[in-house]
Amino acid sequence: MTQAHAPERTCVGCGKKQPKSLLHRLVLNEQHQPVLDRTQAAPGRGAYLCGPGCLAAAIKRKALQRAFKMHVALDVVIDLEAALQTRS
Ligand SMILES: [Zn+2]
C-alpha cells in the first residue's frame, strides 16, 4: 500500500490527473448550466478542469455531457471561462 495522499481527479479537458486542490470544480445549476464551484463542496456530480484552455477542449470533446451524464447548457460558457481566469 502507498501512503495516503491528496485525492486526485481527472481534468475533463486534457485528461491529466491532478490533485483535487489544483483543479477547478464545475457543477450544474438548476438550468443545467455549468458553474464554477468555488467551495469545491457543492452537492451532486462534479467535473474538474485545470484551466480555461481545458474548458474549450472539454466542450469540443463533449466531455462535460459525459462527466455529468446529462444535457449541459453551454450558453454560459463565456462567463465560465472568465470565472476560470479570475481565480483568487
Ligand atoms: Zn486540463
PDB file of the backbone (N, CA, C, O) and the ligand in Angstrom, with CONECT records:
HET     ZN  A 101       1
ATOM      1  N   MET A   1       0.835  -1.216   0.000  1.00  0.00           N
ATOM      2  CA  MET A   1       0.000   0.000   0.000  1.00  0.00           C
ATOM      3  C   MET A   1       0.862   1.255   0.000  1.00  0.00           C
ATOM      4  O   MET A   1       1.868   1.334   0.705  1.00  0.00           O
ATOM      5  N   THR A   2       0.458   2.222  -0.791  1.00  0.00           N
ATOM      6  CA  THR A   2       1.161   3.500  -0.783  1.00  0.00           C
ATOM      7  C   THR A   2       0.602   4.386   0.326  1.00  0.00           C
ATOM      8  O   THR A   2      -0.473   4.131   0.869  1.00  0.00           O
ATOM      9  N   GLN A   3       1.334   5.395   0.633  1.00  0.00           N
ATOM     10  CA  GLN A   3       0.897   6.331   1.664  1.00  0.00           C
ATOM     11  C   GLN A   3      -0.344   7.089   1.214  1.00  0.00           C
ATOM     12  O   GLN A   3      -0.565   7.275   0.017  1.00  0.00           O
ATOM     13  N   ALA A   4      -1.143   7.521   2.163  1.00  0.00           N
ATOM     14  CA  ALA A   4      -2.301   8.342   1.838  1.00  0.00           C
ATOM     15  C   ALA A   4      -1.812   9.657   1.242  1.00  0.00           C
ATOM     16  O   ALA A   4      -0.862  10.262   1.739  1.00  0.00           O
ATOM     17  N   HIS A   5      -2.466  10.085   0.183  1.00  0.00           N
ATOM     18  CA  HIS A   5      -2.095  11.360  -0.416  1.00  0.00           C
ATOM     19  C   HIS A   5      -3.350  12.108  -0.825  1.00  0.00           C
ATOM     20  O   HIS A   5      -4.462  11.587  -0.735  1.00  0.00           O
ATOM     21  N   ALA A   6      -3.153  13.326  -1.271  1.00  0.00           N
ATOM     22  CA  ALA A   6      -4.279  14.156  -1.676  1.00  0.00           C
ATOM     23  C   ALA A   6      -5.074  13.446  -2.776  1.00  0.00           C
ATOM     24  O   ALA A   6      -4.489  12.856  -3.685  1.00  0.00           O
ATOM     25  N   PRO A   7      -6.406  13.503  -2.691  1.00  0.00           N
ATOM     26  CA  PRO A   7      -7.213  12.849  -3.722  1.00  0.00           C
ATOM     27  C   PRO A   7      -6.975  13.484  -5.082  1.00  0.00           C
ATOM     28  O   PRO A   7      -6.850  14.704  -5.191  1.00  0.00           O
ATOM     29  N   GLU A   8      -6.914  12.664  -6.107  1.00  0.00           N
ATOM     30  CA  GLU A   8      -6.682  13.173  -7.459  1.00  0.00           C
ATOM     31  C   GLU A   8      -7.952  13.056  -8.283  1.00  0.00           C
ATOM     32  O   GLU A   8      -8.768  12.155  -8.094  1.00  0.00           O
ATOM     33  N   ARG A   9      -8.088  14.003  -9.207  1.00  0.00           N
ATOM     34  CA  ARG A   9      -9.211  13.977 -10.126  1.00  0.00           C
ATOM     35  C   ARG A   9      -8.661  14.160 -11.539  1.00  0.00           C
ATOM     36  O   ARG A   9      -7.571  14.698 -11.734  1.00  0.00           O
ATOM     37  N   THR A  10      -9.427  13.708 -12.501  1.00  0.00           N
ATOM     38  CA  THR A  10      -9.010  13.821 -13.890  1.00  0.00           C
ATOM     39  C   THR A  10      -9.653  15.034 -14.531  1.00  0.00           C
ATOM     40  O   THR A  10     -10.868  15.213 -14.453  1.00  0.00           O
ATOM     41  N   CYS A  11      -8.841  15.865 -15.163  1.00  0.00           N
ATOM     42  CA  CYS A  11      -9.362  17.016 -15.893  1.00  0.00           C
ATOM     43  C   CYS A  11     -10.150  16.525 -17.100  1.00  0.00           C
ATOM     44  O   CYS A  11      -9.660  15.698 -17.868  1.00  0.00           O
ATOM     45  N   VAL A  12     -11.379  17.035 -17.273  1.00  0.00           N
ATOM     46  CA  VAL A  12     -12.212  16.566 -18.373  1.00  0.00           C
ATOM     47  C   VAL A  12     -11.757  17.146 -19.716  1.00  0.00           C
ATOM     48  O   VAL A  12     -12.205  16.697 -20.771  1.00  0.00           O
ATOM     49  N   GLY A  13     -10.869  18.142 -19.675  1.00  0.00           N
ATOM     50  CA  GLY A  13     -10.377  18.738 -20.914  1.00  0.00           C
ATOM     51  C   GLY A  13      -9.184  17.992 -21.482  1.00  0.00           C
ATOM     52  O   GLY A  13      -9.209  17.557 -22.633  1.00  0.00           O
ATOM     53  N   CYS A  14      -8.140  17.843 -20.680  1.00  0.00           N
ATOM     54  CA  CYS A  14      -6.908  17.239 -21.176  1.00  0.00           C
ATOM     55  C   CYS A  14      -6.680  15.822 -20.677  1.00  0.00           C
ATOM     56  O   CYS A  14      -5.790  15.127 -21.166  1.00  0.00           O
ATOM     57  N   GLY A  15      -7.481  15.388 -19.705  1.00  0.00           N
ATOM     58  CA  GLY A  15      -7.359  14.019 -19.224  1.00  0.00           C
ATOM     59  C   GLY A  15      -6.218  13.785 -18.247  1.00  0.00           C
ATOM     60  O   GLY A  15      -5.924  12.647 -17.881  1.00  0.00           O
ATOM     61  N   LYS A  16      -5.574  14.874 -17.826  1.00  0.00           N
ATOM     62  CA  LYS A  16      -4.462  14.740 -16.881  1.00  0.00           C
ATOM     63  C   LYS A  16      -4.999  14.610 -15.462  1.00  0.00           C
ATOM     64  O   LYS A  16      -5.979  15.252 -15.085  1.00  0.00           O
ATOM     65  N   LYS A  17      -4.337  13.767 -14.693  1.00  0.00           N
ATOM     66  CA  LYS A  17      -4.726  13.625 -13.288  1.00  0.00           C
ATOM     67  C   LYS A  17      -3.958  14.618 -12.448  1.00  0.00           C
ATOM     68  O   LYS A  17      -2.743  14.763 -12.582  1.00  0.00           O
ATOM     69  N   GLN A  18      -4.689  15.302 -11.575  1.00  0.00           N
ATOM     70  CA  GLN A  18      -4.064  16.297 -10.724  1.00  0.00           C
ATOM     71  C   GLN A  18      -4.674  16.214  -9.328  1.00  0.00           C
ATOM     72  O   GLN A  18      -5.793  15.729  -9.160  1.00  0.00           O
ATOM     73  N   PRO A  19      -3.932  16.692  -8.327  1.00  0.00           N
ATOM     74  CA  PRO A  19      -4.541  16.782  -7.002  1.00  0.00           C
ATOM     75  C   PRO A  19      -5.780  17.663  -7.082  1.00  0.00           C
ATOM     76  O   PRO A  19      -5.780  18.697  -7.750  1.00  0.00           O
ATOM     77  N   LYS A  20      -6.817  17.248  -6.406  1.00  0.00           N
ATOM     78  CA  LYS A  20      -8.106  17.939  -6.441  1.00  0.00           C
ATOM     79  C   LYS A  20      -7.964  19.438  -6.157  1.00  0.00           C
ATOM     80  O   LYS A  20      -8.686  20.257  -6.724  1.00  0.00           O
ATOM     81  N   SER A  21      -7.025  19.785  -5.272  1.00  0.00           N
ATOM     82  CA  SER A  21      -6.867  21.183  -4.851  1.00  0.00           C
ATOM     83  C   SER A  21      -6.375  22.084  -5.978  1.00  0.00           C
ATOM     84  O   SER A  21      -6.531  23.303  -5.905  1.00  0.00           O
ATOM     85  N   LEU A  22      -5.782  21.498  -7.020  1.00  0.00           N
ATOM     86  CA  LEU A  22      -5.263  22.307  -8.127  1.00  0.00           C
ATOM     87  C   LEU A  22      -6.279  22.460  -9.249  1.00  0.00           C
ATOM     88  O   LEU A  22      -6.034  23.190 -10.209  1.00  0.00           O
ATOM     89  N   LEU A  23      -7.396  21.793  -9.142  1.00  0.00           N
ATOM     90  CA  LEU A  23      -8.381  21.810 -10.222  1.00  0.00           C
ATOM     91  C   LEU A  23      -9.573  22.690  -9.874  1.00  0.00           C
ATOM     92  O   LEU A  23      -9.874  22.928  -8.704  1.00  0.00           O
ATOM     93  N   HIS A  24     -10.239  23.164 -10.914  1.00  0.00           N
ATOM     94  CA  HIS A  24     -11.489  23.890 -10.744  1.00  0.00           C
ATOM     95  C   HIS A  24     -12.609  22.867 -10.786  1.00  0.00           C
ATOM     96  O   HIS A  24     -12.632  22.003 -11.662  1.00  0.00           O
ATOM     97  N   ARG A  25     -13.524  22.957  -9.858  1.00  0.00           N
ATOM     98  CA  ARG A  25     -14.652  22.034  -9.875  1.00  0.00           C
ATOM     99  C   ARG A  25     -15.864  22.719 -10.488  1.00  0.00           C
ATOM    100  O   ARG A  25     -16.227  23.832 -10.108  1.00  0.00           O
ATOM    101  N   LEU A  26     -16.472  22.041 -11.430  1.00  0.00           N
ATOM    102  CA  LEU A  26     -17.695  22.559 -12.042  1.00  0.00           C
ATOM    103  C   LEU A  26     -18.877  21.721 -11.587  1.00  0.00           C
ATOM    104  O   LEU A  26     -18.784  20.501 -11.447  1.00  0.00           O
ATOM    105  N   VAL A  27     -19.985  22.401 -11.361  1.00  0.00           N
ATOM    106  CA  VAL A  27     -21.227  21.696 -11.073  1.00  0.00           C
ATOM    107  C   VAL A  27     -22.303  22.293 -11.968  1.00  0.00           C
ATOM    108  O   VAL A  27     -22.104  23.356 -12.556  1.00  0.00           O
ATOM    109  N   LEU A  28     -23.437  21.617 -12.074  1.00  0.00           N
ATOM    110  CA  LEU A  28     -24.545  22.139 -12.870  1.00  0.00           C
ATOM    111  C   LEU A  28     -25.562  22.799 -11.952  1.00  0.00           C
ATOM    112  O   LEU A  28     -25.894  22.269 -10.891  1.00  0.00           O
ATOM    113  N   ASN A  29     -26.053  23.960 -12.369  1.00  0.00           N
ATOM    114  CA  ASN A  29     -27.136  24.590 -11.604  1.00  0.00           C
ATOM    115  C   ASN A  29     -28.479  24.050 -12.111  1.00  0.00           C
ATOM    116  O   ASN A  29     -28.511  23.138 -12.937  1.00  0.00           O
ATOM    117  N   GLU A  30     -29.580  24.614 -11.616  1.00  0.00           N
ATOM    118  CA  GLU A  30     -30.894  24.071 -11.972  1.00  0.00           C
ATOM    119  C   GLU A  30     -31.208  24.206 -13.458  1.00  0.00           C
ATOM    120  O   GLU A  30     -32.037  23.474 -13.997  1.00  0.00           O
ATOM    121  N   GLN A  31     -30.540  25.142 -14.106  1.00  0.00           N
ATOM    122  CA  GLN A  31     -30.757  25.318 -15.544  1.00  0.00           C
ATOM    123  C   GLN A  31     -29.799  24.460 -16.377  1.00  0.00           C
ATOM    124  O   GLN A  31     -29.691  24.625 -17.592  1.00  0.00           O
ATOM    125  N   HIS A  32     -29.115  23.549 -15.701  1.00  0.00           N
ATOM    126  CA  HIS A  32     -28.145  22.676 -16.365  1.00  0.00           C
ATOM    127  C   HIS A  32     -26.954  23.446 -16.931  1.00  0.00           C
ATOM    128  O   HIS A  32     -26.292  22.995 -17.865  1.00  0.00           O
ATOM    129  N   GLN A  33     -26.696  24.606 -16.351  1.00  0.00           N
ATOM    130  CA  GLN A  33     -25.551  25.381 -16.797  1.00  0.00           C
ATOM    131  C   GLN A  33     -24.359  25.048 -15.912  1.00  0.00           C
ATOM    132  O   GLN A  33     -24.487  24.985 -14.690  1.00  0.00           O
ATOM    133  N   PRO A  34     -23.205  24.836 -16.525  1.00  0.00           N
ATOM    134  CA  PRO A  34     -22.024  24.560 -15.705  1.00  0.00           C
ATOM    135  C   PRO A  34     -21.553  25.832 -15.011  1.00  0.00           C
ATOM    136  O   PRO A  34     -21.368  26.864 -15.656  1.00  0.00           O
ATOM    137  N   VAL A  35     -21.362  25.761 -13.717  1.00  0.00           N
ATOM    138  CA  VAL A  35     -20.866  26.907 -12.954  1.00  0.00           C
ATOM    139  C   VAL A  35     -19.682  26.458 -12.113  1.00  0.00           C
ATOM    140  O   VAL A  35     -19.548  25.289 -11.754  1.00  0.00           O
ATOM    141  N   LEU A  36     -18.836  27.423 -11.815  1.00  0.00           N
ATOM    142  CA  LEU A  36     -17.658  27.137 -11.017  1.00  0.00           C
ATOM    143  C   LEU A  36     -18.073  26.948  -9.556  1.00  0.00           C
ATOM    144  O   LEU A  36     -18.761  27.787  -8.977  1.00  0.00           O
ATOM    145  N   ASP A  37     -17.649  25.857  -8.992  1.00  0.00           N
ATOM    146  CA  ASP A  37     -17.946  25.589  -7.583  1.00  0.00           C
ATOM    147  C   ASP A  37     -16.746  26.039  -6.753  1.00  0.00           C
ATOM    148  O   ASP A  37     -15.799  25.282  -6.538  1.00  0.00           O
ATOM    149  N   ARG A  38     -16.809  27.281  -6.297  1.00  0.00           N
ATOM    150  CA  ARG A  38     -15.649  27.836  -5.583  1.00  0.00           C
ATOM    151  C   ARG A  38     -15.433  27.178  -4.224  1.00  0.00           C
ATOM    152  O   ARG A  38     -14.326  27.205  -3.686  1.00  0.00           O
ATOM    153  N   THR A  39     -16.476  26.597  -3.681  1.00  0.00           N
ATOM    154  CA  THR A  39     -16.331  25.943  -2.375  1.00  0.00           C
ATOM    155  C   THR A  39     -15.768  24.533  -2.517  1.00  0.00           C
ATOM    156  O   THR A  39     -15.320  23.942  -1.535  1.00  0.00           O
ATOM    157  N   GLN A  40     -15.788  23.989  -3.741  1.00  0.00           N
ATOM    158  CA  GLN A  40     -15.361  22.612  -4.022  1.00  0.00           C
ATOM    159  C   GLN A  40     -16.218  21.612  -3.263  1.00  0.00           C
ATOM    160  O   GLN A  40     -15.830  20.452  -3.124  1.00  0.00           O
ATOM    161  N   ALA A  41     -17.358  22.031  -2.778  1.00  0.00           N
ATOM    162  CA  ALA A  41     -18.137  21.153  -1.905  1.00  0.00           C
ATOM    163  C   ALA A  41     -19.623  21.150  -2.231  1.00  0.00           C
ATOM    164  O   ALA A  41     -20.423  20.648  -1.442  1.00  0.00           O
ATOM    165  N   ALA A  42     -20.008  21.704  -3.384  1.00  0.00           N
ATOM    166  CA  ALA A  42     -21.418  21.700  -3.754  1.00  0.00           C
ATOM    167  C   ALA A  42     -21.877  20.259  -3.975  1.00  0.00           C
ATOM    168  O   ALA A  42     -21.117  19.428  -4.471  1.00  0.00           O
ATOM    169  N   PRO A  43     -23.113  19.973  -3.609  1.00  0.00           N
ATOM    170  CA  PRO A  43     -23.598  18.603  -3.768  1.00  0.00           C
ATOM    171  C   PRO A  43     -23.765  18.230  -5.234  1.00  0.00           C
ATOM    172  O   PRO A  43     -23.877  19.093  -6.105  1.00  0.00           O
ATOM    173  N   GLY A  44     -23.779  16.956  -5.482  1.00  0.00           N
ATOM    174  CA  GLY A  44     -24.009  16.491  -6.842  1.00  0.00           C
ATOM    175  C   GLY A  44     -22.731  16.155  -7.568  1.00  0.00           C
ATOM    176  O   GLY A  44     -21.630  16.276  -7.031  1.00  0.00           O
ATOM    177  N   ARG A  45     -22.903  15.736  -8.784  1.00  0.00           N
ATOM    178  CA  ARG A  45     -21.792  15.325  -9.612  1.00  0.00           C
ATOM    179  C   ARG A  45     -20.965  16.537 -10.017  1.00  0.00           C
ATOM    180  O   ARG A  45     -21.521  17.596 -10.307  1.00  0.00           O
ATOM    181  N   GLY A  46     -19.669  16.397 -10.040  1.00  0.00           N
ATOM    182  CA  GLY A  46     -18.803  17.486 -10.460  1.00  0.00           C
ATOM    183  C   GLY A  46     -17.921  17.077 -11.618  1.00  0.00           C
ATOM    184  O   GLY A  46     -17.701  15.891 -11.864  1.00  0.00           O
ATOM    185  N   ALA A  47     -17.420  18.075 -12.324  1.00  0.00           N
ATOM    186  CA  ALA A  47     -16.431  17.828 -13.373  1.00  0.00           C
ATOM    187  C   ALA A  47     -15.245  18.730 -13.049  1.00  0.00           C
ATOM    188  O   ALA A  47     -15.419  19.830 -12.524  1.00  0.00           O
ATOM    189  N   TYR A  48     -14.071  18.272 -13.355  1.00  0.00           N
ATOM    190  CA  TYR A  48     -12.874  19.017 -12.972  1.00  0.00           C
ATOM    191  C   TYR A  48     -12.106  19.498 -14.192  1.00  0.00           C
ATOM    192  O   TYR A  48     -11.997  18.799 -15.199  1.00  0.00           O
ATOM    193  N   LEU A  49     -11.574  20.717 -14.074  1.00  0.00           N
ATOM    194  CA  LEU A  49     -10.800  21.323 -15.147  1.00  0.00           C
ATOM    195  C   LEU A  49      -9.545  21.953 -14.564  1.00  0.00           C
ATOM    196  O   LEU A  49      -9.591  22.499 -13.462  1.00  0.00           O
ATOM    197  N   CYS A  50      -8.418  21.890 -15.280  1.00  0.00           N
ATOM    198  CA  CYS A  50      -7.227  22.534 -14.739  1.00  0.00           C
ATOM    199  C   CYS A  50      -7.101  23.981 -15.206  1.00  0.00           C
ATOM    200  O   CYS A  50      -6.318  24.727 -14.618  1.00  0.00           O
ATOM    201  N   GLY A  51      -7.824  24.411 -16.223  1.00  0.00           N
ATOM    202  CA  GLY A  51      -7.727  25.806 -16.635  1.00  0.00           C
ATOM    203  C   GLY A  51      -8.666  26.135 -17.764  1.00  0.00           C
ATOM    204  O   GLY A  51      -9.344  25.250 -18.288  1.00  0.00           O
ATOM    205  N   PRO A  52      -8.720  27.415 -18.157  1.00  0.00           N
ATOM    206  CA  PRO A  52      -9.649  27.847 -19.207  1.00  0.00           C
ATOM    207  C   PRO A  52      -9.402  27.152 -20.541  1.00  0.00           C
ATOM    208  O   PRO A  52     -10.343  26.909 -21.297  1.00  0.00           O
ATOM    209  N   GLY A  53      -8.170  26.837 -20.828  1.00  0.00           N
ATOM    210  CA  GLY A  53      -7.881  26.154 -22.089  1.00  0.00           C
ATOM    211  C   GLY A  53      -8.552  24.797 -22.150  1.00  0.00           C
ATOM    212  O   GLY A  53      -8.997  24.352 -23.208  1.00  0.00           O
ATOM    213  N   CYS A  54      -8.618  24.154 -21.010  1.00  0.00           N
ATOM    214  CA  CYS A  54      -9.210  22.820 -20.949  1.00  0.00           C
ATOM    215  C   CYS A  54     -10.718  22.873 -21.051  1.00  0.00           C
ATOM    216  O   CYS A  54     -11.353  21.878 -21.404  1.00  0.00           O
ATOM    217  N   LEU A  55     -11.303  24.028 -20.745  1.00  0.00           N
ATOM    218  CA  LEU A  55     -12.747  24.176 -20.898  1.00  0.00           C
ATOM    219  C   LEU A  55     -13.116  24.029 -22.375  1.00  0.00           C
ATOM    220  O   LEU A  55     -14.054  23.312 -22.724  1.00  0.00           O
ATOM    221  N   ALA A  56     -12.370  24.714 -23.226  1.00  0.00           N
ATOM    222  CA  ALA A  56     -12.622  24.633 -24.671  1.00  0.00           C
ATOM    223  C   ALA A  56     -12.441  23.200 -25.163  1.00  0.00           C
ATOM    224  O   ALA A  56     -13.233  22.707 -25.967  1.00  0.00           O
ATOM    225  N   ALA A  57     -11.415  22.551 -24.685  1.00  0.00           N
ATOM    226  CA  ALA A  57     -11.161  21.166 -25.096  1.00  0.00           C
ATOM    227  C   ALA A  57     -12.289  20.248 -24.638  1.00  0.00           C
ATOM    228  O   ALA A  57     -12.716  19.352 -25.366  1.00  0.00           O
ATOM    229  N   ALA A  58     -12.759  20.488 -23.422  1.00  0.00           N
ATOM    230  CA  ALA A  58     -13.826  19.647 -22.870  1.00  0.00           C
ATOM    231  C   ALA A  58     -15.114  19.808 -23.674  1.00  0.00           C
ATOM    232  O   ALA A  58     -15.846  18.845 -23.901  1.00  0.00           O
ATOM    233  N   ILE A  59     -15.376  21.048 -24.103  1.00  0.00           N
ATOM    234  CA  ILE A  59     -16.580  21.305 -24.885  1.00  0.00           C
ATOM    235  C   ILE A  59     -16.488  20.615 -26.239  1.00  0.00           C
ATOM    236  O   ILE A  59     -17.450  20.009 -26.709  1.00  0.00           O
ATOM    237  N   LYS A  60     -15.330  20.716 -26.851  1.00  0.00           N
ATOM    238  CA  LYS A  60     -15.108  20.082 -28.152  1.00  0.00           C
ATOM    239  C   LYS A  60     -15.317  18.571 -28.078  1.00  0.00           C
ATOM    240  O   LYS A  60     -15.894  17.964 -28.980  1.00  0.00           O
ATOM    241  N   ARG A  61     -14.848  17.994 -27.010  1.00  0.00           N
ATOM    242  CA  ARG A  61     -14.934  16.536 -26.853  1.00  0.00           C
ATOM    243  C   ARG A  61     -16.253  16.095 -26.236  1.00  0.00           C
ATOM    244  O   ARG A  61     -16.456  14.905 -25.995  1.00  0.00           O
ATOM    245  N   LYS A  62     -17.145  17.035 -25.979  1.00  0.00           N
ATOM    246  CA  LYS A  62     -18.404  16.757 -25.280  1.00  0.00           C
ATOM    247  C   LYS A  62     -18.143  16.056 -23.949  1.00  0.00           C
ATOM    248  O   LYS A  62     -18.932  15.224 -23.498  1.00  0.00           O
ATOM    249  N   ALA A  63     -17.035  16.407 -23.343  1.00  0.00           N
ATOM    250  CA  ALA A  63     -16.638  15.749 -22.098  1.00  0.00           C
ATOM    251  C   ALA A  63     -17.508  16.180 -20.920  1.00  0.00           C
ATOM    252  O   ALA A  63     -17.674  15.434 -19.955  1.00  0.00           O
ATOM    253  N   LEU A  64     -18.062  17.395 -21.010  1.00  0.00           N
ATOM    254  CA  LEU A  64     -18.914  17.846 -19.907  1.00  0.00           C
ATOM    255  C   LEU A  64     -20.196  17.015 -19.853  1.00  0.00           C
ATOM    256  O   LEU A  64     -20.627  16.586 -18.783  1.00  0.00           O
ATOM    257  N   GLN A  65     -20.792  16.796 -21.017  1.00  0.00           N
ATOM    258  CA  GLN A  65     -22.002  15.979 -21.067  1.00  0.00           C
ATOM    259  C   GLN A  65     -21.716  14.587 -20.517  1.00  0.00           C
ATOM    260  O   GLN A  65     -22.535  14.002 -19.808  1.00  0.00           O
ATOM    261  N   ARG A  66     -20.553  14.076 -20.854  1.00  0.00           N
ATOM    262  CA  ARG A  66     -20.185  12.736 -20.364  1.00  0.00           C
ATOM    263  C   ARG A  66     -19.960  12.745 -18.856  1.00  0.00           C
ATOM    264  O   ARG A  66     -20.394  11.837 -18.147  1.00  0.00           O
ATOM    265  N   ALA A  67     -19.279  13.780 -18.377  1.00  0.00           N
ATOM    266  CA  ALA A  67     -18.974  13.838 -16.949  1.00  0.00           C
ATOM    267  C   ALA A  67     -20.245  13.965 -16.109  1.00  0.00           C
ATOM    268  O   ALA A  67     -20.373  13.360 -15.044  1.00  0.00           O
ATOM    269  N   PHE A  68     -21.181  14.768 -16.620  1.00  0.00           N
ATOM    270  CA  PHE A  68     -22.399  14.985 -15.845  1.00  0.00           C
ATOM    271  C   PHE A  68     -23.487  13.973 -16.193  1.00  0.00           C
ATOM    272  O   PHE A  68     -24.502  13.893 -15.500  1.00  0.00           O
ATOM    273  N   LYS A  69     -23.291  13.221 -17.232  1.00  0.00           N
ATOM    274  CA  LYS A  69     -24.252  12.213 -17.694  1.00  0.00           C
ATOM    275  C   LYS A  69     -25.623  12.831 -17.955  1.00  0.00           C
ATOM    276  O   LYS A  69     -26.651  12.204 -17.702  1.00  0.00           O
ATOM    277  N   MET A  70     -25.631  14.040 -18.454  1.00  0.00           N
ATOM    278  CA  MET A  70     -26.900  14.679 -18.811  1.00  0.00           C
ATOM    279  C   MET A  70     -26.641  15.867 -19.729  1.00  0.00           C
ATOM    280  O   MET A  70     -25.497  16.234 -19.997  1.00  0.00           O
ATOM    281  N   HIS A  71     -27.731  16.454 -20.201  1.00  0.00           N
ATOM    282  CA  HIS A  71     -27.621  17.627 -21.056  1.00  0.00           C
ATOM    283  C   HIS A  71     -26.944  18.764 -20.294  1.00  0.00           C
ATOM    284  O   HIS A  71     -27.235  19.000 -19.122  1.00  0.00           O
ATOM    285  N   VAL A  72     -26.045  19.458 -20.969  1.00  0.00           N
ATOM    286  CA  VAL A  72     -25.373  20.607 -20.362  1.00  0.00           C
ATOM    287  C   VAL A  72     -25.633  21.824 -21.235  1.00  0.00           C
ATOM    288  O   VAL A  72     -25.361  21.799 -22.435  1.00  0.00           O
ATOM    289  N   ALA A  73     -26.158  22.887 -20.641  1.00  0.00           N
ATOM    290  CA  ALA A  73     -26.403  24.125 -21.375  1.00  0.00           C
ATOM    291  C   ALA A  73     -25.084  24.880 -21.506  1.00  0.00           C
ATOM    292  O   ALA A  73     -24.474  25.274 -20.512  1.00  0.00           O
ATOM    293  N   LEU A  74     -24.660  25.072 -22.744  1.00  0.00           N
ATOM    294  CA  LEU A  74     -23.338  25.657 -22.942  1.00  0.00           C
ATOM    295  C   LEU A  74     -23.373  27.139 -23.287  1.00  0.00           C
ATOM    296  O   LEU A  74     -22.360  27.701 -23.703  1.00  0.00           O
ATOM    297  N   ASP A  75     -24.534  27.782 -23.117  1.00  0.00           N
ATOM    298  CA  ASP A  75     -24.630  29.204 -23.467  1.00  0.00           C
ATOM    299  C   ASP A  75     -23.960  30.101 -22.430  1.00  0.00           C
ATOM    300  O   ASP A  75     -23.807  31.298 -22.671  1.00  0.00           O
ATOM    301  N   VAL A  76     -23.566  29.565 -21.304  1.00  0.00           N
ATOM    302  CA  VAL A  76     -22.918  30.394 -20.280  1.00  0.00           C
ATOM    303  C   VAL A  76     -21.420  30.155 -20.227  1.00  0.00           C
ATOM    304  O   VAL A  76     -20.732  30.593 -19.305  1.00  0.00           O
ATOM    305  N   VAL A  77     -20.940  29.456 -21.229  1.00  0.00           N
ATOM    306  CA  VAL A  77     -19.532  29.076 -21.203  1.00  0.00           C
ATOM    307  C   VAL A  77     -18.594  30.282 -21.205  1.00  0.00           C
ATOM    308  O   VAL A  77     -17.500  30.231 -20.642  1.00  0.00           O
ATOM    309  N   ILE A  78     -19.033  31.365 -21.842  1.00  0.00           N
ATOM    310  CA  ILE A  78     -18.204  32.573 -21.855  1.00  0.00           C
ATOM    311  C   ILE A  78     -17.986  33.082 -20.429  1.00  0.00           C
ATOM    312  O   ILE A  78     -16.867  33.422 -20.044  1.00  0.00           O
ATOM    313  N   ASP A  79     -19.078  33.131 -19.648  1.00  0.00           N
ATOM    314  CA  ASP A  79     -18.977  33.554 -18.255  1.00  0.00           C
ATOM    315  C   ASP A  79     -18.067  32.621 -17.477  1.00  0.00           C
ATOM    316  O   ASP A  79     -17.266  33.046 -16.644  1.00  0.00           O
ATOM    317  N   LEU A  80     -18.213  31.361 -17.766  1.00  0.00           N
ATOM    318  CA  LEU A  80     -17.446  30.352 -17.060  1.00  0.00           C
ATOM    319  C   LEU A  80     -15.958  30.525 -17.347  1.00  0.00           C
ATOM    320  O   LEU A  80     -15.117  30.416 -16.455  1.00  0.00           O
ATOM    321  N   GLU A  81     -15.663  30.794 -18.593  1.00  0.00           N
ATOM    322  CA  GLU A  81     -14.278  30.993 -18.989  1.00  0.00           C
ATOM    323  C   GLU A  81     -13.675  32.170 -18.211  1.00  0.00           C
ATOM    324  O   GLU A  81     -12.541  32.106 -17.736  1.00  0.00           O
ATOM    325  N   ALA A  82     -14.462  33.242 -18.094  1.00  0.00           N
ATOM    326  CA  ALA A  82     -13.991  34.405 -17.349  1.00  0.00           C
ATOM    327  C   ALA A  82     -13.769  34.057 -15.888  1.00  0.00           C
ATOM    328  O   ALA A  82     -12.797  34.498 -15.275  1.00  0.00           O
ATOM    329  N   ALA A  83     -14.677  33.260 -15.335  1.00  0.00           N
ATOM    330  CA  ALA A  83     -14.553  32.870 -13.928  1.00  0.00           C
ATOM    331  C   ALA A  83     -13.292  32.041 -13.698  1.00  0.00           C
ATOM    332  O   ALA A  83     -12.624  32.174 -12.673  1.00  0.00           O
ATOM    333  N   LEU A  84     -12.984  31.199 -14.653  1.00  0.00           N
ATOM    334  CA  LEU A  84     -11.792  30.368 -14.518  1.00  0.00           C
ATOM    335  C   LEU A  84     -10.523  31.196 -14.564  1.00  0.00           C
ATOM    336  O   LEU A  84      -9.519  30.856 -13.939  1.00  0.00           O
ATOM    337  N   GLN A  85     -10.582  32.292 -15.318  1.00  0.00           N
ATOM    338  CA  GLN A  85      -9.390  33.127 -15.465  1.00  0.00           C
ATOM    339  C   GLN A  85      -9.156  34.013 -14.269  1.00  0.00           C
ATOM    340  O   GLN A  85      -8.031  34.446 -14.023  1.00  0.00           O
ATOM    341  N   THR A  86     -10.205  34.288 -13.523  1.00  0.00           N
ATOM    342  CA  THR A  86     -10.055  35.169 -12.354  1.00  0.00           C
ATOM    343  C   THR A  86     -10.036  34.351 -11.082  1.00  0.00           C
ATOM    344  O   THR A  86     -10.793  34.609 -10.147  1.00  0.00           O
ATOM    345  N   ARG A  87      -9.180  33.381 -11.060  1.00  0.00           N
ATOM    346  CA  ARG A  87      -9.074  32.547  -9.878  1.00  0.00           C
ATOM    347  C   ARG A  87      -8.422  33.353  -8.751  1.00  0.00           C
ATOM    348  O   ARG A  87      -7.382  33.985  -8.937  1.00  0.00           O
ATOM    349  N   SER A  88      -9.047  33.314  -7.603  1.00  0.00           N
ATOM    350  CA  SER A  88      -8.497  34.080  -6.490  1.00  0.00           C
ATOM    351  C   SER A  88      -7.285  33.366  -5.896  1.00  0.00           C
ATOM    352  O   SER A  88      -6.683  33.861  -4.944  1.00  0.00           O
TER     353      SER A  88
HETATM  354 ZN    ZN A 101      -6.701  20.039 -18.217  1.00  0.00          ZN2+
END
